[in-house]
Amino acid sequence: MDPETRLADAIEGRSQRRPDGKLALRCEDAFALAKEYSVPLETIGRLCNENGVRIAACQLGCFA
């Protein structure tokens, strides 16, 4: 399995299902995954976008 697929699986694994059925990853978890996998935060954001995962509980208040 390639590194991006592993990372996408990790994102899905840390995400929670919202009442509307979509997956959401807490901002704090996005930062932690970037550090854990030694990738830029932008990579986490791109993979979230590509896999339909929303960012939740944004530390800057940008995303609900």
HELIX and SHEET records of a PDB file:
HELIX    1   1 PRO A    3  ARG A   14  1                                  12    
HELIX    2   2 CYS A   27  GLU A   36  1                                  10    
HELIX    3   3 LEU A   41  GLU A   50  1                                  10    
SHEET    1   A 3 GLN A  16  ARG A  17  0                                        
SHEET    2   A 3 LEU A  23  ARG A  26 -1                                        
SHEET    3   A 3 VAL A  53  ALA A  56  1                                        
END                                                                             
